[in-house]
């Protein structure tokens, strides 16, 4: 979960002055593609101060050196070009997730074998 520094404000009543701050961003689904080196997923935005406020869905995608976050209900689309350090960090995240899942399957007894690096 990410607590947003400057949360977006949404009007709570049509034509009214009151608003709700959506200050929490959760990564609710993460798909690592080890072959392509990409990460895709879904996120959710919620409000700490108004827990009954509707949850806002988001999508995110990391591919080809670009991070893209889309929150359609907020009409928000961010595209950020990543530098070499960020690309290396993404590759490390994918490798770490892959390694942890492989070792977990072995530890649980779902697979019998030894883990080796690579694909």
N, C-alpha and C positions, 0 to 999 in steps of 0.2 A: 504494500500500500504506500502511496506517495501522498503526503500532505502538501497541497498546492500553496505556494507563497502568496499568490494573488488569485483567489478563487473567482470564477465567473459568477455573476449575480443574475438570477432569473426572476422575473416578476411572478409573484404568487397569485395575483388577481388581475384579470384583464382590465386594463385602464387604471389600475391601482398603483400606489407608490411603493408598497412593500415588496421585498425581494428575498430570495433564498440563495445563500452562498454554497456552491458545490465545491467543497474543499478536499475531497478524498478521491484519489484515482487508483483503482485496483486493477491489476493484470489478472483477469479471470480465466484466460485461456492462453497458453503459450505453445506454439508449434515451432520447433527447431528443425530445420532441414539441413542435415549434415552434408548432403551431396552438393547443394547449391550455396550453402553458407548464409541462409536467410533465416529470419525470425518473423513470424506472423502471429497475430492473436487478437483477442477481444479484451476490452477493458470496460470498467464500469465507473461512473462518477456518482458519488453520493454526498449528502449534506450531513455534517455532524450536528449542526444547530437545528435542522428540520429533518429528523430521521424518517418522517412519513412522506417526504418529497419523492416524486418519481425518480427511479434510477435512470441515469442517462447512459446509453451504450456508446462505446467507442471501438474503433479498430486501429491497429497499428501494424506497421510493416517495416522491416529493415532489409534492404536489398540494394546491391549495386552502389554501396556507399551513401545511400539516402535513408534517413529515418523519417517515416511519415506517420502522423497521428491524425485521425479523423473523428470528430464528435459531431455527427450530422445534426442533432437537435440544437446544438449551439452554433451551427453554421461555421464550424472551426475546422480548418485543415492546416496543419503545419508540415512543412518539408524542410528537413535540415540536412545539409551536406556534411558528411562525417569525415574527419581527418584520419590519417594513417593510424594514429594511436587508438582512436575510437573503433576503427575497423578491426584492429588486433584484439581489442577488448571484446568485441562481438564474437570473433572467432574463438576466443578463450571461453566465453560463456557457453557457446554451443558445444565445445569439446568437454567442458566440465559437466554439463547436463547429460550428455551422451555417456560419459564415463560413469557418473553416479547411477544412472538407470541400468546400465549393463551390469555393474557390480551388484546393484540391488537385486536384479533378477537371479544372479548367481547365489547371493546370500540367502534369498528366500527359497532357493531350491527349485525355482521354475525352470532354470537352465543348468546343465551340468557342464563345466568347462572352466577355462581360465581366461581372464580378460587380457586383451592385448590392445595397444594403441593403434589407431588408424581405422580405416573402413574396410 
